[in-house]
Amino acid sequence: MIRRVTFHLSALIALGFFSIVSAADETTSEDIAPQPLNAALREFADQSGLQVVYRTELATGIETRGTDSPESDDEALDQLLASTGLEFRFVNDRTVAIQTSVEEADYSNSGKHRPASTRLLMAQNRTSAPQSQRNQSQMTDDSDDRVTDEIVVVGSKRKFAPTDSSAATKMALDVLETPQSLTVVSSELLGIIGANNFNEAAAIAPGVMNEENSIALFIDTVARGFLVDWWNGNKIEGMPFQNGGGPVDFGVVERMDIVRGPASIIYGQSDYGATLNINLKKPEVDRAFSGEIGGSTDGSRRVLADVTGALNESDSLLGRLIVIDDQVRTSQDYSFSDTSTVAPGITWHISDETSVELSSFHSRRDMRRHYGFVAGQDALGNIFLPDVSDRAFVGANWGVSAASMDFVVAELTHHFSDDWSIVAKASDHHSQLTWREPFAIALADENGDAPFLDFWSNQDSYDTAADLTLLGDFDWLGGSHSLMLSGTFRTNESNYFSACCGDLGVINIYDPDPTGYDTTYTNLPDDPEDQWQDYTGTFSYDEAVNADEWSVSALLLLRPTDRITVMTGIGVVDFEKTNTFFTDTSVSHQTPASYKNDHTTFRAGLVYGVRENTNVYLSYSDGVSFKPAQTFSGASLEPETGEQWEVGAKLRVLDDNLTISAAAFRIDRMNVATNDPDFPNQPFSVPIDGQRHEGFEIEMIGEPIPGWNIIASYSNVDVEITEAPDPGMVGQQTANTPRDMVKLYTTYEFLDGRAGGFSVGGGVFYVSDREADNFGSLTLPSYTRIDLRLAYEGFENIGLALNAINITDEKIVSSTTGFLDGLDYQYLPSINFRVTFDY
């Protein structure tokens, strides 16, 4: 394994050397003939792939001498603007501004809001550039008068690859300087690939896949062989977000950062496989409206309206409102979800140094869905998947659910100076979920008969959090260094109710028709606790949970030389939880079960710059997950931990337009609480060091040439159960962990000519076979999904796109439980066409 990884990394670094040397030997721009400056700047934008921003009055009536064998974009611009009285300034790595002087204050790296006497002139890409880039892309007028000149933006747009991220460190680091694997997905990429929510979008990253969940509402995300924890693995604006009310609509998402590996130094409790951090769309200065109308051949429809702009004359108060109505229908008759989302946001620039952002959304989702068949077992004990048509939609398992989410986050940012700032955040998240489903209590027999019970449940969760972070840059011993100090607090109050079990008798999965059972499945109780009691005759489970978590951390980046970055960090996480149980069967109040523990977490990394824009790195990080459990003697188990070692390389080639990264990793999961085999039916646990995850990932993302965008990856994950109470699990691959995944999505946009405005593209996704449980009793087949996309953006402010998903009608089998008894599986929806119209 290590030999193979070393070979791949060596080849990758060699590729980086070759690409950079080749780029240095070539001119980045061809000669441009003497001509009017407006035309010359457009020609330069076409050649370089850069966006060029300027006011028409600046270039009107000016002739340029052109260029003569320039060796770089900077030299080409110097030659074009020679003797014109104009100068250029890069406001980010893909945008250059043409202006009369560069003497005005440069706010591009300070993050400050410009004074109220100025006006934002740059035409912004509302759907692709992250907020940090939009703030950096400002160009101002020196007067108080409102600007009326036309703003010209020429050149292509980077659609797939934002280059900075704070999700792994809380510092706005370049992806190349971050010693950890991460993928940044822009909002434009979310729409291009046809994702309906952030879980589906996460699957574009290497080592990440989605699995349908048996509750018929969720989409589980599996990263590096770990099921991303709903409590620890999902974040919005870096704040806790329980995915208990269903996925977040991608229409409110500006970007998503997928940080792979544990990250407890940043987030306290951490998932070991990945952290999914969403940034919501923020208000913008320019007043604008955008909309979207979508539909599909199976009856789905989608309407989105997005309005933003300044709310006062000084442009210090900005607002945004997004409204979405999304109705999803599949090719199966009994599956639908109706989701409505409202997302208001406000940004207030109190002064040059201080600003406040308020982002929020409310969503309501109603779903009725068939979510799987029951695996069968023959007379010899072999597990098999009955041959059921994916379109017949007569599987045994179906469910109805209703979910609502309210999330709000407030952020206060204050700059003490150009180098030091403080960020204070507070968030509140309320989710409620009610569902009803039948479930199999055993595998089906050879005829497809399985015993079924009816189950009703409800969960109600309130999650409040606060975070205070100090960020700063300082000079020491000739180097420029960075510091992050952070403290967080989180409190959660949750209530779970469930009723079980209405006996449905034996159901045949080929023809489910239980007597007296509502197969249309549209009714949910208004008062779950009372009605479930009447329905079932027993109230089996009622639990109240109160949990508090505190954490403090420090992260230091030292840059002793231009080539070396050293990262070191330490944090302490303290967790306390109380569970109170109520049961109707005993008509008693059980004594609350309390749990309290803490853990010290570490982070270290070394980044070495082999050449410009080519880095190699080595890093260590750990994660902690507090899972209250007790031994037979009554002692509490120590918290579960995961430790990761990762080595990798990151580079940019082709004038920094294409980013390539590769990483090899090993994660050891330790102190896992497992049922005590000596007491199989009792709530007692024993600790085991149960799993080792090893793998290799490589990813390529960017715009190699103007108009061509690509994201491609390969991942290999080897997960072995090294210790378990049941000897049959030792040596097995964990459930839902494919060893190999290949992903490619690419689009090409014709920038000129008769085809100008058209773009074509598509994706290929390969997932190897994988085990359905931890015993190796059933292997789910591999699959290859092929998608296509055709779009036209030639109309002014209007776009039209057609997405065809799974055009080969591949039968995709997905395991929904991962355990043996009552194992569910399903065939995911087949060919799906979606037409999108946006303005």
N, C-alpha and C positions, 0 to 999 in steps of 0.2 A: 504493500500500500504506500509506504513512505517513498520507495524507489520510484513508483509511478508518479506520485505527486511532485517529487523533485524534478523529474523529467519535464512534466507539464509546465512548471514554474520557470525552469530554465529556458524552455522554448518561448514562453511568453515574454520574458525579459529580452531575449534575443530579438524577438519581433519588435519590441519597443525601440531597441537600439537602431534597428534597420529603418524603422519608420521615421524616427527623428532625424537620423543622418540624411535620409533621402529628402525629407522636407527641407532640411537646411540647405541642400544643394540646389533646390529648385526655386525659381521665382514664384511668389504666391499670386502675382497678378501679371497678366499679359500687358503689352504696351497698349495704351489708350491714346488715340489720335487727338490733336487739338480740335476743340469743339466747344459749344456752349456748356457751361459747368453743370447745368441740370442734367443734360444727357450723359455727361462724363461720370457723374456720381451714380447714375443708374447702371452704367456699364461696369463701374467698379464694384457695385453691390452684387451684380450677377456673377462676377468673377470670384469675389472673395467669400460670398455667402454671408456677409455681414449685413445688419440693418443699419441704414444711414438715415439720420434724423436731422431735418433742418427746416427753417422757415423759407417759404418761396421767395420772399423779398430779398433774402441774403444772396441767392444765386442768380436772380433774374438779371439779364443783361451782362453777365460776366463770362468772358471767354477764358478757357484754361489752355495751357501749353501742352497738356497731356502728360504722359509718362514715358520714361526712357529706361527700360530694363530694371525696374525696381526689384529689390531682393526681399522685400517684405511689404505687408499691408501698410505699415507706418510710413515707409519710404514712398510708396505709391501715393498716399494721401498728401505727404509733404510736397511732392512734385505737382499734384493736381491743384493744390491750393497756393502754390508759389505765386507771389505778386498779386494775389486777389484780396488781401486784407482779411482773409478768413483763416481760422485755425480749427483743428479737430480735437476731440476729447473722447476717449473710451469711457462710457458710463457703466458698462459691464462688459463681460468677455465676448458678447455678441452684438453690441450696439455701439455705434460711434456717432457723436453729435457734432454738427458743423455750426460754428458760432463765430461772432466777431472778436471775442476775447475770452481767455481762460482765466482772467484775473479774479472773477467772482469766487466766492467761497465754495469749496468743493465739499458737498455733503454726501457724496456717493458712498463713502465708507463709514461715516459716523453714525448713520441711522437717524440723524436728527430730521425733524420737520423743518421745511424752509419757512422763512418769515412770512407772515400773512400778506405782506405787500407784494409778493410774487405770485406768479400763475404757472401752473403746470402746462407745459407745451407739448411734451412728447406724446404721440399717439400710442396708447398702450395696447398690448395684446391681452384682452380681458380673460381669455380662456386658458392660456398656457403659462405665462410667466408667474412664478411665485411672488408673494407679496414682497419679499426681501429684494427681489430684482426690480419690481415696480418702483419701490422706494428709491432704488439706486438710479433709476432711469429718468431723473428729473432735469429739466433744462429751463432756466428762468429768464424773465424779462426784468430789467432794472427799474421799470416804472410801475406806478400804481394803476395805470390804465389797463382795462381789460383787453387782452390780445385778441385780435380778430383775423390775423393772417392765417392762411392755410398752412397746416403742418404736413410736410411730406415725409413719409416713411417708405424707404425702398429697401429691397433685399429680402432674403428668406428668413423664416422664423424657426428657432430651435423648438421642436415639438416634444421630443421624447426625453430630453436629458438636462434637467436642472443640475447645476454643478456644485451647489453648496447645501449643507444640511447641519442642523443643530440637534437632531433627534438622538444622536449617539453620545453627545457631550454637553449639550446645552449651549455650546459655543458655535457661532456661525462659521464652521470650518469648511474648507474645500473638501470635497469627497476624497481627493487624492491624499490629503493630510490626515484623514480619519483612519486610525488603525483598527478597523473593524469592517466587516462586510455589510454593505447597505445598498439598497436600490431606491432611488427617488422617482416616483411616478407623478407626472404632471396631470392636471385636470384634462388637458387636451388628449393625452394618451388614454385616459379613462374612457373618454367618449369614442376614440378611434377604435379601440379593441372591442367595443360593444359591451363593456361591463355594466351591470345593473347596480352594483354596490361595491364597497371597498374590499369585501372579502374576495369577490371574484377578481378584482384588480390586483390583489396581493399575489394571486397565482401566476402573474406574469414574471415574478422574481424567481431566480434559481433556487432550487431546494424547497419550494413552497407549492402546496397543492390544496385543493378544496375537497371536502367530503360533505355530502348532505347529512344532516343530523336527524335522528329518529323522532325528535319532537315535532318535526314537520314545519319548523319555523326558521331554525338557524342554519347557517352554513359554517361548518367547522373548517378552520384553517390548520393545516399540518405543515410545520417548518422544521427542517433538519431532523425529521422523525418524531417531533414532539407535537402533540395537539395543543395549539395556542390557547392558553388559559383565558377564559372569559373575564376573570377577575383581574389578572395581572398583565395580560398580553395586549390589551387594546387601550389606546390613548387618543384623546382629542386635545390639540394644542398642548401636548405633554401632560395633560391632566387625566385622572382615572376615568375610564368609561367602561361600564359593564355592558357587554353585548347581550343584554338580557331582553331587549325589546326588538330584536331583529337588526339587520344591517342598516347602515346609514346610506341614504341615497347619494350617489356620486355627484349629483347636481349641485350639492352644497359644498363639495370638496375642492379646495384649491390645489392641494398636492397631498401625497401620502409617502411617508418615509418608512421603509421596511428594514429595520435594523435586525440583522440575524445574529443569534447568540445571546447569552444572558446580559442584562444591563442593570443590575441592582444598584450600582453606584449612582445611576441617574434616577431610577424610578422606584427605589425601595424593593418591595416584592417584585420579582421579575419572572417572566416566562423564559425557559432555557432555549427554545427554538427561535423565537423572533418576537419583537415588539412592533406593533402596527400603530404608527402615529399619524393622525389626520390633522391637517391644517385646513380650517374652514375658509371660504371665500370672504374677503374683507372689502369694505367700502373703498371706492376710488374717487378721485377728484373730478374727473370728467363725467358729466352727466350722460348716461347711456342706458339704453334698454336692449336687452337681448331675450330671445325666446326660442322655444323648441317645441315642435310637434312631431311625435313619433307614433308608429304603429307597426304591427306585424301581421303576417298572414293568418295567424291563429287567433286573432281578436285582441291582441294587446294594444294598448294605447298609452301615450305619454304626452303631457302638456307641462311646459316649464316657462315661467316668466321671471326675469331677473332685471331689476332696476337699481341703479346706483348713481351717486353724484354728490356734489357739495350741497349742504343744507343752509349755508349762510354765505354772505358776500365775501368774507375773508378767507373762505375755503378752509377754515379750521375745524369745522364740524361736517363730517361725512356720514352718509347713510347708505344702507343697502337692504333690499328685501327680495327674497327668492321664494317663489310659490311653485309647488310641484304636485301634480296629480298623476299617479302612475298605476295603471291597471295591467297586470301581467296575466296572460292566458297561455297555456301550453297546448300542444297538439292532443293531449289527453283531455277528455271532456270534463272531468271532475276536479280540475286543478286551477285555482286562481288565487291572486292576491291583489288587494286594493290598498294602496298606500298614499296618504296625503302628507305633505311636508310644508311647513312654513318656517323660514329662516331669516329673521331680522338681525341686522348688525349696525353698530354705530362706532365711529372713530372720532375722538375729540383731541385735537392738538392744542393742549392748554397753553403751551409756550414752546419756544425753540427746544427746550430741554425735556419737556414732560408731555406725555400723551397717554390716552386711555382708550382701550379697545373693548367693546362689548360684543360678543358673538353668541348666537343661540340658535336653536331649532326645536321645533315640536313636530313629531310625526305620529301618525296613527296607522296601524296596519291590520287588516283583516284578511285571513287566509283560510282557504279550504283546500286541502291538498292530499293527494295520494303520495305516499312517501316510501313505499317499498313492499316487496314480497317477502315471504318467509322462506328461508332455506329449508331444504328437505333432508331427511336421513333415511337411507334404505335399510333393508333387513340386516345387512352386514355392518351397519354403523357408519357408512361412508356419507359425508356431507355432500350435497349437490345443489345446484341452482335449477329449479324447475324451468322448463322452456316455456316462458310466458311472453306473449307479444308485448312489446313496449307501447303499442298503440291501442291494444284492447282495453287497457286501463281497468282491469278487473282484479287487481291485486288485493290482498287481504287487509293491508294497513292503510288507513287514511286518518286524517285528523282535521280539526277546525281550531283556529286560534285567533286571538285578538291581542294586540300589543300596542302600547303607547310609550313614547319617550319624550322627555323634556330635558334639554341640556342647555346650560348657560355658563359661559366663562368670561370673567372680567380680567383684563390685564393692564397694569399700570407700569409704564416704563419711564425712568428718569435718568438722564445723562448728567453725571456730575462734571464730566469733562469729555473730551474726545476719546479718552481711553477707558473711562470707568462709568459703569451704569448699574442700575438695580432694576430688577423686574419682579413685580409682585403679581401673583395670579390667585384667583379664587374661582372655584367651579361648583356647580350643583347639578346633580343628575338624578332624575326620577324615572324609573322604568316599571311598567306593570305588564304582566303577561298572564293570560288565561288560556288554557287549552284543554281539549278533550280528545282522547284517542283510544282506540282499542290496541291491545298489544298481545303478542303470542307469548305464552308461558313455556312453550316447548317447540322444537322443530316440527315441521310438517312431516307426515308419513309419505310413503311412495305415491299415494293417491292425491296428495296435496291437502290433507286434512290436518288442522292444527287447533289446539284449544286456545280460546281467546277470552280476555277480560276487558272490561271497560274501565277507563281511568280518567278522572277529572283532576285538574290541578290549577293552582294560581300562585304567582309570586309577585311581591310588591317590594321594591328596593329604593332606598334613598341613600345617595352617596354624595358627601360634601368633602371638598379638599381645598387646601391652601398651599402655596409654594412661594418661597422668597429666595431669590437668587441674586448674588452679586457677581458681576462679570467685569474683568479688567485686563488690560494689557500694560506691561511694564518693561522697562529696559534694565538689564543687569549683566555685567561682565561682557558687554559688547553685543549681547543678543537681545531679541525681542521675545517676550514670554507672555503667557496667558494664564489666568487664574479663574476658577469657578468655585464659589462657596454657596451651598444650597441647604435649605431646611424645608421639609414638607410635613404636612399633617393630613390624614384622611380618616373619616369616620363613616361607617356604614350601618344602616339599620334595615334589615330585611325580614320579611315574613313569608313563610311558605305554607300553603294549605294543599292538601291532596285528599282525594276520596277514592277508595278502591274496595270492592271491585264488583262491578256489575257483570254477572256471568253471561257471556255471549254464547257459551257452548262451543261446539266444534264448527269451524268455518273452513270451507274449501277455498283455497286461494284462487282456483280457476273460476269459481262461481260463488262469491261471497254474498249470501242472502240470509243473514241471521233473522230469525223470527222476532218481530216486534222492535227491531233496531232501526234507527233513523239513518239510512245509508246516504241521504243527501247531506247530512251532517252540517246543519247550519245553525243549530241552537247552542247558545252558551248561557250559563246562569248569570243573572244580574247580581245575586248575592251568593257568591260561591259557597261560603261556609254553611249557610242554612240549607240551601238547595242540595248541596252534595250530601248533607246528612240525610235528607229525605230520600234522595235517589238511591243511595247505596245501602243504607241501614247501618253503615259503620263509617266513622270518621277516622281514618287510619293514621293521619299524620298532620301535625300542626306544630310548626317550629318558628321561634323568633330568634333572630341573630343580631347581636350587637358587636361590632368590631372597630377597633381604633388602631391606627398605625402612625408611627412617627419615624422620621429618618433625617439624618444630617449627613452631608458628604462634602468632600473637597477634592477638586481635580486640578492638577497643575500640568501645564504644557511648557516644557523648557526647550528652547531652540539654541543650543550652544554654538552651532554653526549653521550656515545656510543649507546644508544638506541633511542635518539631523534634527528630528523632533522626538523628545522623550516625554511620554505621558505617565503620570503616576497619580493614583487616587485612593482614597479610603472613605468608607461610610459605615454608619451604624443604623440598623433597622430594628425597631422595637414594635412588637405586635401583641395585642390583647384581644381576646374574643370570648364572648359568652353565648352559649346556646341554651335556650329554654324550650323544652319539649312538652307538648300536650297530646294526650291520646284519648280518644273516645272509648276505646275498648276497655281501658282500665278506669275511666272516669276519674282521673287523678292528675295532679300537677306534679311533674317530675322535677327534681332538684336541678337547677341550672348547672351546666357543665362549663367550667371556666378554663381558659388556656392563656398563658402569658409566656413570651420568650423573646429573645433578641439575637441578633447575628451581626458580626462585623464582616463587611464585604470589601473586596479589593479590586483594583484595576491597574494594569500596567501595559505600556506599549512603546515600541520603538519604530520610528519611520526613518528610512534612509533614502535620500534622493540620489538615485543612480545617475540620472541625467535630468535635465529640465523636463518636467512633466512626466517623469518616470520614477515611481517610488516602490520600494519593497518594505514590508513591515512584519513585525512579530508582536503578538499581543496576548494578554491573559485577562480574563474577566470571569466573574462568578455571579451566580444568582441564588436567591433564597426564596423558598415558598413555605409559609407556615401552614401546616395541615394538622390541626389538633387531633391527636390520637394518644391512646393510653395502652400500656401493657397490662397483662393480667394482674400484676402486683399493684396497679394503680399509678405507676410512674408515667409522666408525660414524655413523649419522644422528643428528641432534639429536632430542629427544623430540617426539612429536606433542602438539599443544595445541589447545584450544578456548576461544574467548573469547565471552562473552555480555554484551550490553547488554539491559536490560529496563526498561520503564516500565509502571507499573500503578496500580491503585486498589483499596482494600479498605474495606468498610464493613459495619456491622451496623445492621439496621433492625428494626422491630416488637419493641420492647423488648429488643433485642439477641438475639432468637431466630433471626434469619436473617442469614447472612453472605454477602455478594456480593463477588466479586473478579474483576478483569480484568487482563490483562497483554498487552503486545506485546513481542516479543523478536526478537533477531537473534543467531545463533551462527555464528561462522566457524571452520571446522575447518582447521587449518594443519599443514604439515610431515608430511603423511600419507605413510608408506612404501608405495610402489607398485612392482610388478615393472618392472625396467628393460626398455623395449621393444627395446633393442639386444641383449639377451640373454634371449629369451623363455623358455628352458628352464633358466635358471641362477638360483641363489639370490642375485641381486643386485637392489638396489632404488635408486630415485631418489625424492627428496622432492618433493611437490606440495602446493600450497594448494588443496585439492580441492573443498570443499563450503561452501555458504552456506545456512543454515536460517533462515527468517523465518516469523513467524506471530503469531496472535492467539488468546487463550483467554479465556473468561468462564465463571465457575462460581458456582452458588448452592447453598448447603447449610444446612440447619437445620430448625427447627420453627416455621413461621410462626404457627400457632395450636396450642393444646394438642391433641395427638393426631395432628396432620398433620406428617409428616416428609418431606423432599424433598432430593434431590441431583440437580442438572441442570447440564449444561455444553455448550458449543459450542467447537470448536477448528478453526482453519484453519492448516495448515502448508504452506509452499511451500519445497521443498528442490531446489536446483539444483546439478548437478555442474559446477563452473566450470573445472576443469582435470583432465585425465586423459591417460595415455599413449595410449589409444585414442580417436581423434577422435570415434568414434561414441557415446561416453559423454557428451561435453560438451553441456550444455544439457538433459540428461535428468533426470527425477525419479528419485530413488533408489528402490531396491526396497522394497516393503512400507511405503510411506509414503502413506497416504490424505490428500488435501488437506483433506477435511471430515469431522468426526465430531460427531454429536449424541447426547447421552446423557441419559436421564431415568429415575430410579427414585424412586418415591414410595409411601408407605403412609399409611393413615388408620386410627387406632385409636379405636373408639367407647368413650368413657370412662364412660358411664352409660346408663341405660335398659335395655330388653330386649336391645339389641345390645351392651351393655357387655362388654368383653373381646374382642370380635371386631375384627380388623383386616384390611383388604383393601388390595391394592396391586399394583404391577407395574412393569415397566421397558420402555423402548423404546431400542434402540441402533442407530444408523445409521452405517455406515462407507462412504465413497465408494469409487469404483474406484481402483485402485492398480497400479503396475507390478510384474511378477513378477521382473524383473531390471533391471540398470542400463543396458540398451541400448534399452528401450522396445519389445522384441520381442513382449511378451505383456501384455495388460491384464486383470487380475482384476476381475470384476464387483462392483458395490456390493451391499450387503445391508442389510436392516432386520430385526433380531431383536426379538421381543416376548415378554416373560416375564410371568407372573402369580403372585400369592401370596395365600393365604388362611390366616389364623392365628386361634387362639382361646387367650386367656390368662385366661379367667374362673375357671378352677379355681385353688384355692390351691396355689402352688408348681408348677403343671403347665402346660406349654405344648404346643400342637399346631399344626403348620404344614404347608402343602402348597405346594410350588414347582413350577410348570410352566414349563419353559424352551423357548423357540423354539416357541410354540404354533401358529404358522402354517406350520411345517415348511419354513422358508426354507432353500434350499440355499446354504450358506455355503462359498465356495471360499477355501482358505487356501494360500498359497505356502509351501513348507517349506525352500527352499534359497536362492533369490535369485540363482542363476546359471544360465546357459543350458543347457549340456550336462547331460543327465540331470535336467532340471528336474522336481521333484516338486510335486504339488498334492493337495489332499484336500478332501472334503466333510465338514465337521464334523458330529458327531452331531445328529440331528434331534430331534423332540419328546422331552423327558425330564421325567418326573414324579418328584418326591422328596417323601416324607412324613417329617417329623421330629417326634419326641416327646421332650420334655425335662422334667426334674424338678429 
